[in-house]
């Protein structure tokens, strides 16, 4: 997977599924920091947003 | 009073007659001393997994201001509300609001751009007329 570096100031919103999906693999797992190329702070925000989106059934816990 | 964001997932069968369910949620918030700032109906969406045997749910967003003891009351009340499949109540984030406003603005701009393109011919003739 290509590193997703170069995003200008990404902010992770649990309602914005399209953006979040770019940081998930085919199984619905959050990609590690080495692959996302995010800062530690951004990666934490991403994790929280993905978990909230999963709770609202906007994203799968496990993709089929 | 603090700012919160509440997302409520209503039963899909209520889509055509959503007002009583919304009233119920608003009453729950107001009875806990909360104030509703903004509401947004995002319509029926397909779910990533089934909730209570439902493949779809109506997404309804509320921006609310709540006193400190209210979130717990509201959450436990929404949990026992039959119309609500699921809810999420979180603290509002100023960056999130900014990000959303920027995204909405960009969308509005691209909309008007495409409209302008499609209307360019009529616009041109109008301008000539002026």
N, CA and C atoms of all chains as a GROMACS GRO file, in nm:
protein
  582
    1UNK      N    1   0.085  -0.121   0.000
    1UNK     CA    2   0.000   0.000   0.000
    1UNK      C    3   0.088   0.125   0.000
    2UNK      N    4   0.044   0.222  -0.077
    2UNK     CA    5   0.118   0.347  -0.085
    2UNK      C    6   0.099   0.428   0.043
    3UNK      N    7   0.207   0.493   0.083
    3UNK     CA    8   0.193   0.583   0.198
    3UNK      C    9   0.101   0.699   0.162
    4UNK      N   10   0.022   0.737   0.258
    4UNK     CA   11  -0.077   0.841   0.231
    4UNK      C   12  -0.027   0.979   0.274
    5UNK      N   13   0.106   0.990   0.280
    5UNK     CA   14   0.165   1.116   0.324
    5UNK      C   15   0.128   1.230   0.229
    6UNK      N   16   0.142   1.352   0.279
    6UNK     CA   17   0.120   1.466   0.194
    6UNK      C   18  -0.021   1.521   0.204
    7UNK      N   19  -0.103   1.459   0.290
    7UNK     CA   20  -0.235   1.516   0.315
    7UNK      C   21  -0.217   1.647   0.389
    8UNK      N   22  -0.275   1.754   0.338
    8UNK     CA   23  -0.260   1.880   0.407
    8UNK      C   24  -0.358   1.885   0.522
    9UNK      N   25  -0.305   1.877   0.643
    9UNK     CA   26  -0.382   1.892   0.765
    9UNK      C   27  -0.510   1.808   0.766
   10UNK      N   28  -0.497   1.675   0.762
   10UNK     CA   29  -0.620   1.594   0.764
   10UNK      C   30  -0.684   1.600   0.902
   11UNK      N   31  -0.814   1.614   0.903
   11UNK     CA   32  -0.886   1.606   1.029
   11UNK      C   33  -0.987   1.493   1.018
   12UNK      N   34  -0.996   1.410   1.120
   12UNK     CA   35  -1.077   1.290   1.109
   12UNK      C   36  -1.211   1.307   1.179
   13UNK      N   37  -1.314   1.297   1.098
   13UNK     CA   38  -1.451   1.316   1.144
   13UNK      C   39  -1.522   1.181   1.134
   14UNK      N   40  -1.586   1.139   1.243
   14UNK     CA   41  -1.650   1.007   1.240
   14UNK      C   42  -1.766   1.000   1.140
   15UNK      N   43  -1.816   1.115   1.096
   15UNK     CA   44  -1.925   1.113   0.997
   15UNK      C   45  -1.872   1.104   0.854
   16UNK      N   46  -1.744   1.134   0.837
   16UNK     CA   47  -1.685   1.140   0.704
   16UNK      C   48  -1.624   1.004   0.670
   17UNK      N   49  -1.711   0.912   0.629
   17UNK     CA   50  -1.669   0.773   0.609
   17UNK      C   51  -1.569   0.761   0.495
   18UNK      N   52  -1.588   0.843   0.393
   18UNK     CA   53  -1.502   0.834   0.273
   18UNK      C   54  -1.355   0.852   0.309
   19UNK      N   55  -1.328   0.956   0.391
   19UNK     CA   56  -1.190   0.982   0.430
   19UNK      C   57  -1.136   0.868   0.517
   20UNK      N   58  -1.218   0.823   0.612
   20UNK     CA   59  -1.172   0.720   0.705
   20UNK      C   60  -1.139   0.591   0.630
   21UNK      N   61  -1.217   0.560   0.527
   21UNK     CA   62  -1.199   0.434   0.456
   21UNK      C   63  -1.062   0.425   0.390
   22UNK      N   64  -1.003   0.539   0.358
   22UNK     CA   65  -0.871   0.538   0.295
   22UNK      C   66  -0.765   0.484   0.389
   23UNK      N   67  -0.795   0.486   0.519
   23UNK     CA   68  -0.696   0.443   0.618
   23UNK      C   69  -0.728   0.304   0.673
   24UNK      N   70  -0.817   0.233   0.605
   24UNK     CA   71  -0.850   0.096   0.646
   24UNK      C   72  -0.802  -0.001   0.539
   25UNK      N   73  -0.766  -0.124   0.582
   25UNK     CA   74  -0.731  -0.224   0.483
   25UNK      C   75  -0.857  -0.300   0.441
   26UNK      N   76  -0.840  -0.401   0.358
   26UNK     CA   77  -0.954  -0.473   0.304
   26UNK      C   78  -1.039  -0.544   0.407
   27UNK      N   79  -0.981  -0.565   0.526
   27UNK     CA   80  -1.055  -0.633   0.632
   27UNK      C   81  -1.123  -0.535   0.727
   28UNK      N   82  -1.106  -0.406   0.701
   28UNK     CA   83  -1.163  -0.306   0.790
   28UNK      C   84  -1.073  -0.270   0.907
   29UNK      N   85  -0.949  -0.317   0.905
   29UNK     CA   86  -0.853  -0.281   1.011
   29UNK      C   87  -0.796  -0.143   0.985
   30UNK      N   88  -0.764  -0.071   1.092
   30UNK     CA   89  -0.694   0.057   1.077
   30UNK      C   90  -0.549   0.027   1.039
   31UNK      N   91  -0.498   0.096   0.936
   31UNK     CA   92  -0.360   0.074   0.895
   31UNK      C   93  -0.263   0.129   1.000
   32UNK      N   94  -0.146   0.066   1.014
   32UNK     CA   95  -0.048   0.115   1.112
   32UNK      C   96   0.013   0.246   1.066
   33UNK      N   97   0.076   0.313   1.160
   33UNK     CA   98   0.132   0.446   1.137
   33UNK      C   99   0.237   0.442   1.025
   34UNK      N  100   0.307   0.329   1.012
   34UNK     CA  101   0.409   0.317   0.907
   34UNK      C  102   0.347   0.324   0.769
   35UNK      N  103   0.223   0.282   0.759
   35UNK     CA  104   0.158   0.286   0.628
   35UNK      C  105   0.075   0.412   0.607
   36UNK      N  106   0.017   0.463   0.714
   36UNK     CA  107  -0.065   0.584   0.697
   36UNK      C  108   0.022   0.707   0.683
   37UNK      N  109   0.143   0.705   0.743
   37UNK     CA  110   0.231   0.820   0.736
   37UNK      C  111   0.182   0.938   0.818
   38UNK      N  112   0.093   0.913   0.913
   38UNK     CA  113   0.040   1.020   0.996
   38UNK      C  114   0.131   1.046   1.115
   39UNK      N  115   0.110   1.161   1.179
   39UNK     CA  116   0.179   1.185   1.305
   39UNK      C  117   0.108   1.104   1.413
   40UNK      N  118   0.173   1.087   1.527
   40UNK     CA  119   0.114   1.008   1.636
   40UNK      C  120  -0.019   1.067   1.679
   41UNK      N  121  -0.025   1.200   1.685
   41UNK     CA  122  -0.148   1.268   1.727
   41UNK      C  123  -0.261   1.241   1.628
   42UNK      N  124  -0.228   1.252   1.498
   42UNK     CA  125  -0.330   1.228   1.395
   42UNK      C  126  -0.376   1.084   1.397
   43UNK      N  127  -0.281   0.991   1.421
   43UNK     CA  128  -0.317   0.849   1.423
   43UNK      C  129  -0.414   0.821   1.538
   44UNK      N  130  -0.394   0.886   1.651
   44UNK     CA  131  -0.485   0.868   1.765
   44UNK      C  132  -0.623   0.921   1.730
   45UNK      N  133  -0.626   1.039   1.665
   45UNK     CA  134  -0.756   1.097   1.625
   45UNK      C  135  -0.825   1.006   1.525
   46UNK      N  136  -0.746   0.949   1.434
   46UNK     CA  137  -0.802   0.857   1.334
   46UNK      C  138  -0.865   0.737   1.404
   47UNK      N  139  -0.793   0.681   1.502
   47UNK     CA  140  -0.842   0.561   1.572
   47UNK      C  141  -0.975   0.590   1.641
   48UNK      N  142  -0.984   0.706   1.706
   48UNK     CA  143  -1.108   0.742   1.776
   48UNK      C  144  -1.222   0.758   1.676
   49UNK      N  145  -1.193   0.827   1.564
   49UNK     CA  146  -1.298   0.851   1.463
   49UNK      C  147  -1.347   0.720   1.404
   50UNK      N  148  -1.255   0.627   1.375
   50UNK     CA  149  -1.294   0.499   1.315
   50UNK      C  150  -1.380   0.421   1.414
   51UNK      N  151  -1.342   0.424   1.542
   51UNK     CA  152  -1.418   0.349   1.642
   51UNK      C  153  -1.558   0.406   1.660
   52UNK      N  154  -1.570   0.539   1.653
   52UNK     CA  155  -1.702   0.600   1.662
   52UNK      C  156  -1.786   0.564   1.540
   53UNK      N  157  -1.724   0.566   1.423
   53UNK     CA  158  -1.796   0.532   1.300
   53UNK      C  159  -1.843   0.387   1.303
   54UNK      N  160  -1.760   0.299   1.363
   54UNK     CA  161  -1.799   0.158   1.374
   54UNK      C  162  -1.919   0.144   1.466
   55UNK      N  163  -1.919   0.219   1.573
   55UNK     CA  164  -2.032   0.213   1.668
   55UNK      C  165  -2.162   0.252   1.600
   56UNK      N  166  -2.155   0.348   1.506
   56UNK     CA  167  -2.274   0.393   1.435
   56UNK      C  168  -2.303   0.308   1.311
   57UNK      N  169  -2.229   0.199   1.296
   57UNK     CA  170  -2.248   0.109   1.182
   57UNK      C  171  -2.222   0.179   1.049
   58UNK      N  172  -2.141   0.284   1.052
   58UNK     CA  173  -2.099   0.348   0.928
   58UNK      C  174  -1.982   0.272   0.867
   59UNK      N  175  -1.903   0.208   0.955
   59UNK     CA  176  -1.791   0.124   0.910
   59UNK      C  177  -1.808  -0.013   0.974
   60UNK      N  178  -1.757  -0.116   0.908
   60UNK     CA  179  -1.769  -0.250   0.966
   60UNK      C  180  -1.661  -0.274   1.073
   61UNK      N  181  -1.692  -0.359   1.170
   61UNK     CA  182  -1.588  -0.404   1.262
   61UNK      C  183  -1.497  -0.502   1.189
   62UNK      N  184  -1.558  -0.591   1.113
   62UNK     CA  185  -1.484  -0.684   1.028
   62UNK      C  186  -1.551  -0.684   0.891
   63UNK      N  187  -1.474  -0.645   0.790
   63UNK     CA  188  -1.532  -0.643   0.655
   63UNK      C  189  -1.542  -0.785   0.601
   64UNK      N  190  -1.652  -0.812   0.532
   64UNK     CA  191  -1.670  -0.946   0.478
   64UNK      C  192  -1.617  -0.952   0.334
   65UNK      N  193  -2.272   2.448   3.112
   65UNK     CA  194  -2.320   2.392   2.985
   65UNK      C  195  -2.202   2.367   2.891
   66UNK      N  196  -2.202   2.250   2.834
   66UNK     CA  197  -2.098   2.217   2.738
   66UNK      C  198  -2.161   2.175   2.607
   67UNK      N  199  -2.083   2.189   2.500
   67UNK     CA  200  -2.132   2.151   2.366
   67UNK      C  201  -2.111   2.002   2.342
   68UNK      N  202  -2.217   1.938   2.293
   68UNK     CA  203  -2.208   1.796   2.259
   68UNK      C  204  -2.265   1.774   2.120
   69UNK      N  205  -2.227   1.662   2.063
   69UNK     CA  206  -2.286   1.619   1.936
   69UNK      C  207  -2.357   1.488   1.961
   70UNK      N  208  -2.482   1.483   1.921
   70UNK     CA  209  -2.560   1.361   1.939
   70UNK      C  210  -2.599   1.307   1.801
   71UNK      N  211  -2.569   1.182   1.778
   71UNK     CA  212  -2.614   1.114   1.657
   71UNK      C  213  -2.714   1.007   1.699
   72UNK      N  214  -2.829   1.006   1.634
   72UNK     CA  215  -2.933   0.909   1.668
   72UNK      C  216  -2.966   0.830   1.542
   73UNK      N  217  -2.970   0.697   1.556
   73UNK     CA  218  -3.011   0.610   1.446
   73UNK      C  219  -3.152   0.562   1.472
   74UNK      N  220  -3.246   0.610   1.388
   74UNK     CA  221  -3.386   0.572   1.405
   74UNK      C  222  -3.416   0.446   1.324
   75UNK      N  223  -3.521   0.378   1.366
   75UNK     CA  224  -3.570   0.260   1.294
   75UNK      C  225  -3.609   0.300   1.151
   76UNK      N  226  -3.569   0.222   1.048
   76UNK     CA  227  -3.594   0.263   0.910
   76UNK      C  228  -3.743   0.276   0.876
   77UNK      N  229  -3.830   0.203   0.946
   77UNK     CA  230  -3.974   0.211   0.917
   77UNK      C  231  -4.031   0.347   0.955
   78UNK      N  232  -3.958   0.426   1.035
   78UNK     CA  233  -4.008   0.556   1.079
   78UNK      C  234  -3.975   0.667   0.979
   79UNK      N  235  -3.908   0.630   0.869
   79UNK     CA  236  -3.858   0.733   0.777
   79UNK      C  237  -3.967   0.830   0.733
   80UNK      N  238  -4.087   0.774   0.702
   80UNK     CA  239  -4.194   0.859   0.649
   80UNK      C  240  -4.262   0.941   0.759
   81UNK      N  241  -4.251   0.894   0.881
   81UNK     CA  242  -4.320   0.959   0.992
   81UNK      C  243  -4.224   0.977   1.108
   82UNK      N  244  -4.125   1.063   1.084
   82UNK     CA  245  -4.014   1.074   1.178
   82UNK      C  246  -4.040   1.171   1.292
   83UNK      N  247  -4.135   1.265   1.271
   83UNK     CA  248  -4.152   1.374   1.367
   83UNK      C  249  -4.181   1.330   1.511
   84UNK      N  250  -4.271   1.232   1.533
   84UNK     CA  251  -4.295   1.190   1.672
   84UNK      C  252  -4.168   1.137   1.739
   85UNK      N  253  -4.088   1.062   1.663
   85UNK     CA  254  -3.964   1.006   1.718
   85UNK      C  255  -3.866   1.118   1.753
   86UNK      N  256  -3.858   1.219   1.663
   86UNK     CA  257  -3.769   1.332   1.688
   86UNK      C  258  -3.815   1.409   1.811
   87UNK      N  259  -3.948   1.429   1.820
   87UNK     CA  260  -4.005   1.497   1.937
   87UNK      C  261  -3.966   1.426   2.066
   88UNK      N  262  -3.970   1.294   2.061
   88UNK     CA  263  -3.938   1.214   2.178
   88UNK      C  264  -3.794   1.238   2.223
   89UNK      N  265  -3.703   1.238   2.124
   89UNK     CA  266  -3.562   1.261   2.154
   89UNK      C  267  -3.542   1.402   2.209
   90UNK      N  268  -3.610   1.500   2.146
   90UNK     CA  269  -3.595   1.638   2.192
   90UNK      C  270  -3.647   1.655   2.334
   91UNK      N  271  -3.754   1.582   2.365
   91UNK     CA  272  -3.807   1.589   2.501
   91UNK      C  273  -3.708   1.530   2.601
   92UNK      N  274  -3.644   1.421   2.563
   92UNK     CA  275  -3.544   1.358   2.650
   92UNK      C  276  -3.432   1.457   2.681
   93UNK      N  277  -3.388   1.528   2.576
   93UNK     CA  278  -3.279   1.625   2.594
   93UNK      C  279  -3.324   1.740   2.683
   94UNK      N  280  -3.446   1.793   2.653
   94UNK     CA  281  -3.491   1.911   2.728
   94UNK      C  282  -3.523   1.877   2.872
   95UNK      N  283  -3.575   1.756   2.895
   95UNK     CA  284  -3.607   1.718   3.034
   95UNK      C  285  -3.480   1.700   3.117
   96UNK      N  286  -3.366   1.678   3.049
   96UNK     CA  287  -3.239   1.667   3.121
   96UNK      C  288  -3.171   1.804   3.134
   97UNK      N  289  -3.242   1.911   3.094
   97UNK     CA  290  -3.187   2.046   3.107
   97UNK      C  291  -3.102   2.089   2.990
   98UNK      N  292  -3.112   2.017   2.878
   98UNK     CA  293  -3.030   2.049   2.763
   98UNK      C  294  -3.096   2.146   2.667
   99UNK      N  295  -3.015   2.202   2.577
   99UNK     CA  296  -3.064   2.296   2.478
   99UNK      C  297  -3.019   2.248   2.340
  100UNK      N  298  -3.113   2.244   2.245
  100UNK     CA  299  -3.078   2.199   2.110
  100UNK      C  300  -3.038   2.319   2.027
  101UNK      N  301  -2.918   2.314   1.971
  101UNK     CA  302  -2.865   2.425   1.893
  101UNK      C  303  -2.897   2.408   1.746
  102UNK      N  304  -2.874   2.285   1.696
  102UNK     CA  305  -2.889   2.261   1.552
  102UNK      C  306  -2.928   2.116   1.531
  103UNK      N  307  -3.010   2.092   1.430
  103UNK     CA  308  -3.043   1.954   1.396
  103UNK      C  309  -3.023   1.933   1.247
  104UNK      N  310  -2.996   1.807   1.212
  104UNK     CA  311  -2.974   1.776   1.071
  104UNK      C  312  -3.021   1.634   1.046
  105UNK      N  313  -3.106   1.620   0.945
  105UNK     CA  314  -3.153   1.486   0.907
  105UNK      C  315  -3.070   1.438   0.788
  106UNK      N  316  -2.998   1.330   0.808
  106UNK     CA  317  -2.910   1.281   0.702
  106UNK      C  318  -2.978   1.170   0.621
  107UNK      N  319  -3.102   1.138   0.654
  107UNK     CA  320  -3.177   1.041   0.576
  107UNK      C  321  -3.139   0.896   0.604
  108UNK      N  322  -3.200   0.808   0.526
  108UNK     CA  323  -3.180   0.664   0.547
  108UNK      C  324  -3.049   0.621   0.482
  109UNK      N  325  -2.970   0.546   0.559
  109UNK     CA  326  -2.841   0.498   0.508
  109UNK      C  327  -2.830   0.349   0.530
  110UNK      N  328  -2.751   0.287   0.444
  110UNK     CA  329  -2.724   0.145   0.460
  110UNK      C  330  -2.621   0.125   0.571
  111UNK      N  331  -2.643   0.026   0.656
  111UNK     CA  332  -2.554   0.002   0.769
  111UNK      C  333  -2.444  -0.098   0.732
  112UNK      N  334  -2.329  -0.081   0.796
  112UNK     CA  335  -2.216  -0.170   0.770
  112UNK      C  336  -2.242  -0.309   0.828
  113UNK      N  337  -2.328  -0.316   0.928
  113UNK     CA  338  -2.369  -0.444   0.985
  113UNK      C  339  -2.509  -0.427   1.042
  114UNK      N  340  -2.576  -0.538   1.066
  114UNK     CA  341  -2.716  -0.531   1.108
  114UNK      C  342  -2.730  -0.482   1.252
  115UNK      N  343  -2.829  -0.396   1.272
  115UNK     CA  344  -2.863  -0.351   1.407
  115UNK      C  345  -3.008  -0.391   1.433
  116UNK      N  346  -3.032  -0.469   1.536
  116UNK     CA  347  -3.168  -0.515   1.568
  116UNK      C  348  -3.237  -0.572   1.444
  117UNK      N  349  -3.161  -0.644   1.362
  117UNK     CA  350  -3.220  -0.707   1.244
  117UNK      C  351  -3.248  -0.612   1.130
  118UNK      N  352  -3.199  -0.488   1.139
  118UNK     CA  353  -3.225  -0.389   1.034
  118UNK      C  354  -3.099  -0.364   0.952
  119UNK      N  355  -3.118  -0.354   0.820
  119UNK     CA  356  -3.005  -0.324   0.731
  119UNK      C  357  -2.989  -0.174   0.708
  120UNK      N  358  -3.094  -0.097   0.738
  120UNK     CA  359  -3.090   0.048   0.718
  120UNK      C  360  -3.127   0.120   0.847
  121UNK      N  361  -3.089   0.248   0.855
  121UNK     CA  362  -3.132   0.331   0.966
  121UNK      C  363  -3.137   0.476   0.920
  122UNK      N  364  -3.221   0.556   0.984
  122UNK     CA  365  -3.229   0.698   0.954
  122UNK      C  366  -3.134   0.771   1.048
  123UNK      N  367  -3.037   0.842   0.989
  123UNK     CA  368  -2.935   0.913   1.068
  123UNK      C  369  -2.983   1.055   1.097
  124UNK      N  370  -2.980   1.091   1.224
  124UNK     CA  371  -3.024   1.224   1.266
  124UNK      C  372  -2.920   1.283   1.359
  125UNK      N  373  -2.867   1.401   1.321
  125UNK     CA  374  -2.762   1.465   1.400
  125UNK      C  375  -2.818   1.582   1.478
  126UNK      N  376  -2.775   1.597   1.603
  126UNK     CA  377  -2.814   1.712   1.683
  126UNK      C  378  -2.690   1.773   1.748
  127UNK      N  379  -2.680   1.906   1.741
  127UNK     CA  380  -2.581   1.979   1.821
  127UNK      C  381  -2.653   2.028   1.945
  128UNK      N  382  -2.604   1.990   2.063
  128UNK     CA  383  -2.676   2.023   2.185
  128UNK      C  384  -2.582   2.083   2.288
  129UNK      N  385  -2.640   2.159   2.380
  129UNK     CA  386  -2.567   2.210   2.496
  129UNK      C  387  -2.627   2.144   2.619
  130UNK      N  388  -2.542   2.082   2.699
  130UNK     CA  389  -2.592   2.004   2.812
  130UNK      C  390  -2.521   2.043   2.941
  131UNK      N  391  -2.596   2.044   3.053
  131UNK     CA  392  -2.530   2.056   3.183
  131UNK      C  393  -2.454   1.926   3.215
  132UNK      N  394  -2.365   1.933   3.311
  132UNK     CA  395  -2.269   1.823   3.329
  132UNK      C  396  -2.333   1.688   3.358
  133UNK      N  397  -2.446   1.687   3.430
  133UNK     CA  398  -2.500   1.556   3.469
  133UNK      C  399  -2.593   1.497   3.362
  134UNK      N  400  -2.619   1.575   3.255
  134UNK     CA  401  -2.719   1.534   3.157
  134UNK      C  402  -2.679   1.417   3.066
  135UNK      N  403  -2.553   1.409   3.018
  135UNK     CA  404  -2.520   1.304   2.921
  135UNK      C  405  -2.555   1.164   2.967
  136UNK      N  406  -2.533   1.137   3.094
  136UNK     CA  407  -2.562   1.004   3.148
  136UNK      C  408  -2.712   0.975   3.142
  137UNK      N  409  -2.791   1.076   3.183
  137UNK     CA  410  -2.938   1.062   3.182
  137UNK      C  411  -2.987   1.037   3.040
  138UNK      N  412  -2.938   1.121   2.948
  138UNK     CA  413  -2.984   1.112   2.809
  138UNK      C  414  -2.948   0.977   2.749
  139UNK      N  415  -2.825   0.934   2.775
  139UNK     CA  416  -2.781   0.805   2.719
  139UNK      C  417  -2.867   0.690   2.770
  140UNK      N  418  -2.894   0.690   2.900
  140UNK     CA  419  -2.972   0.578   2.953
  140UNK      C  420  -3.116   0.585   2.904
  141UNK      N  421  -3.167   0.707   2.883
  141UNK     CA  422  -3.302   0.722   2.829
  141UNK      C  423  -3.311   0.677   2.683
  142UNK      N  424  -3.209   0.712   2.605
  142UNK     CA  425  -3.211   0.673   2.464
  142UNK      C  426  -3.197   0.522   2.449
  143UNK      N  427  -3.125   0.462   2.543
  143UNK     CA  428  -3.106   0.316   2.538
  143UNK      C  429  -3.238   0.241   2.553
  144UNK      N  430  -3.335   0.301   2.624
  144UNK     CA  431  -3.462   0.231   2.644
  144UNK      C  432  -3.571   0.286   2.554
  145UNK      N  433  -3.532   0.368   2.453
  145UNK     CA  434  -3.629   0.419   2.357
  145UNK      C  435  -3.635   0.324   2.238
  146UNK      N  436  -3.755   0.273   2.210
  146UNK     CA  437  -3.769   0.170   2.108
  146UNK      C  438  -3.737   0.221   1.968
  147UNK      N  439  -3.768   0.351   1.942
  147UNK     CA  440  -3.749   0.406   1.808
  147UNK      C  441  -3.602   0.418   1.771
  148UNK      N  442  -3.517   0.425   1.874
  148UNK     CA  443  -3.375   0.450   1.851
  148UNK      C  444  -3.299   0.318   1.848
  149UNK      N  445  -3.236   0.290   1.732
  149UNK     CA  446  -3.157   0.168   1.721
  149UNK      C  447  -3.025   0.184   1.795
  150UNK      N  448  -2.966   0.304   1.780
  150UNK     CA  449  -2.836   0.329   1.844
  150UNK      C  450  -2.813   0.479   1.850
  151UNK      N  451  -2.728   0.522   1.944
  151UNK     CA  452  -2.695   0.665   1.949
  151UNK      C  453  -2.549   0.682   1.988
  152UNK      N  454  -2.498   0.803   1.959
  152UNK     CA  455  -2.362   0.838   1.998
  152UNK      C  456  -2.364   0.981   2.049
  153UNK      N  457  -2.320   0.999   2.173
  153UNK     CA  458  -2.317   1.133   2.233
  153UNK      C  459  -2.174   1.165   2.270
  154UNK      N  460  -2.114   1.263   2.201
  154UNK     CA  461  -1.973   1.296   2.226
  154UNK      C  462  -1.956   1.447   2.239
  155UNK      N  463  -1.846   1.485   2.305
  155UNK     CA  464  -1.814   1.627   2.318
  155UNK      C  465  -1.786   1.685   2.180
  156UNK      N  466  -1.836   1.806   2.156
  156UNK     CA  467  -1.812   1.874   2.029
  156UNK      C  468  -1.668   1.923   2.026
  157UNK      N  469  -1.610   1.917   1.907
  157UNK     CA  470  -1.472   1.955   1.887
  157UNK      C  471  -1.471   2.075   1.793
  158UNK      N  472  -1.404   2.183   1.834
  158UNK     CA  473  -1.404   2.304   1.753
  158UNK      C  474  -1.342   2.278   1.616
  159UNK      N  475  -1.238   2.193   1.613
  159UNK     CA  476  -1.172   2.162   1.485
  159UNK      C  477  -1.266   2.086   1.392
  160UNK      N  478  -1.347   2.000   1.452
  160UNK     CA  479  -1.440   1.920   1.373
  160UNK      C  480  -1.541   2.013   1.305
  161UNK      N  481  -1.592   2.108   1.383
  161UNK     CA  482  -1.690   2.204   1.330
  161UNK      C  483  -1.628   2.284   1.215
  162UNK      N  484  -1.503   2.328   1.237
  162UNK     CA  485  -1.433   2.405   1.133
  162UNK      C  486  -1.418   2.323   1.007
  163UNK      N  487  -1.375   2.197   1.028
  163UNK     CA  488  -1.350   2.107   0.915
  163UNK      C  489  -1.478   2.086   0.834
  164UNK      N  490  -1.589   2.068   0.906
  164UNK     CA  491  -1.717   2.046   0.839
  164UNK      C  492  -1.759   2.169   0.762
  165UNK      N  493  -1.741   2.286   0.823
  165UNK     CA  494  -1.779   2.411   0.757
  165UNK      C  495  -1.698   2.428   0.629
  166UNK      N  496  -1.567   2.396   0.637
  166UNK     CA  497  -1.481   2.410   0.520
  166UNK      C  498  -1.524   2.313   0.411
  167UNK      N  499  -1.558   2.190   0.452
  167UNK     CA  500  -1.600   2.089   0.354
  167UNK      C  501  -1.730   2.131   0.287
  168UNK      N  502  -1.824   2.183   0.367
  168UNK     CA  503  -1.953   2.226   0.313
  168UNK      C  504  -1.933   2.341   0.214
  169UNK      N  505  -1.840   2.431   0.251
  169UNK     CA  506  -1.814   2.546   0.165
  169UNK      C  507  -1.755   2.502   0.032
  170UNK      N  508  -1.659   2.407   0.040
  170UNK     CA  509  -1.596   2.357  -0.081
  170UNK      C  510  -1.699   2.290  -0.172
  171UNK      N  511  -1.790   2.215  -0.107
  171UNK     CA  512  -1.894   2.146  -0.183
  171UNK      C  513  -1.986   2.246  -0.252
  172UNK      N  514  -2.026   2.349  -0.176
  172UNK     CA  515  -2.115   2.450  -0.230
  172UNK      C  516  -2.048   2.519  -0.349
  173UNK      N  517  -1.917   2.543  -0.334
  173UNK     CA  518  -1.843   2.612  -0.439
  173UNK      C  519  -1.840   2.527  -0.565
  174UNK      N  520  -1.808   2.397  -0.548
  174UNK     CA  521  -1.800   2.310  -0.666
  174UNK      C  522  -1.938   2.296  -0.731
  175UNK      N  523  -2.042   2.298  -0.648
  175UNK     CA  524  -2.178   2.292  -0.702
  175UNK      C  525  -2.206   2.412  -0.791
  176UNK      N  526  -2.175   2.530  -0.738
  176UNK     CA  527  -2.202   2.652  -0.815
  176UNK      C  528  -2.115   2.655  -0.939
  177UNK      N  529  -1.991   2.604  -0.928
  177UNK     CA  530  -1.902   2.600  -1.045
  177UNK      C  531  -1.963   2.517  -1.156
  178UNK      N  532  -2.010   2.396  -1.118
  178UNK     CA  533  -2.065   2.308  -1.221
  178UNK      C  534  -2.193   2.368  -1.279
  179UNK      N  535  -2.270   2.433  -1.190
  179UNK     CA  536  -2.391   2.499  -1.237
  179UNK      C  537  -2.355   2.610  -1.335
  180UNK      N  538  -2.252   2.686  -1.299
  180UNK     CA  539  -2.209   2.796  -1.383
  180UNK      C  540  -2.168   2.745  -1.519
  181UNK      N  541  -2.098   2.627  -1.518
  181UNK     CA  542  -2.056   2.570  -1.646
  181UNK      C  543  -2.176   2.534  -1.732
  182UNK      N  544  -2.272   2.467  -1.670
  182UNK     CA  545  -2.388   2.422  -1.747
  182UNK      C  546  -2.472   2.541  -1.794
  183UNK      N  547  -2.469   2.647  -1.712
  183UNK     CA  548  -2.549   2.764  -1.746
  183UNK      C  549  -2.470   2.868  -1.824
  184UNK      N  550  -2.346   2.832  -1.860
  184UNK     CA  551  -2.258   2.934  -1.917
  184UNK      C  552  -2.320   2.997  -2.041
  185UNK      N  553  -2.387   2.914  -2.121
  185UNK     CA  554  -2.444   2.968  -2.244
  185UNK      C  555  -2.552   3.072  -2.213
  186UNK      N  556  -2.643   3.034  -2.122
  186UNK     CA  557  -2.750   3.126  -2.090
  186UNK      C  558  -2.694   3.252  -2.025
  187UNK      N  559  -2.591   3.230  -1.938
  187UNK     CA  560  -2.530   3.345  -1.871
  187UNK      C  561  -2.471   3.441  -1.972
  188UNK      N  562  -2.403   3.382  -2.070
  188UNK     CA  563  -2.339   3.464  -2.172
  188UNK      C  564  -2.440   3.553  -2.243
  189UNK      N  565  -2.550   3.490  -2.286
  189UNK     CA  566  -2.650   3.566  -2.359
  189UNK      C  567  -2.708   3.675  -2.270
  190UNK      N  568  -2.727   3.639  -2.140
  190UNK     CA  569  -2.782   3.740  -2.048
  190UNK      C  570  -2.688   3.858  -2.036
  191UNK      N  571  -2.556   3.823  -2.021
  191UNK     CA  572  -2.458   3.930  -2.006
  191UNK      C  573  -2.458   4.020  -2.130
  192UNK      N  574  -2.468   3.956  -2.247
  192UNK     CA  575  -2.469   4.035  -2.371
  192UNK      C  576  -2.590   4.130  -2.371
  193UNK      N  577  -2.702   4.076  -2.322
  193UNK     CA  578  -2.822   4.156  -2.318
  193UNK      C  579  -2.804   4.280  -2.232
  194UNK      N  580  -2.725   4.261  -2.122
  194UNK     CA  581  -2.702   4.375  -2.034
  194UNK      C  582  -2.617   4.479  -2.106
   0.00000   0.00000   0.00000
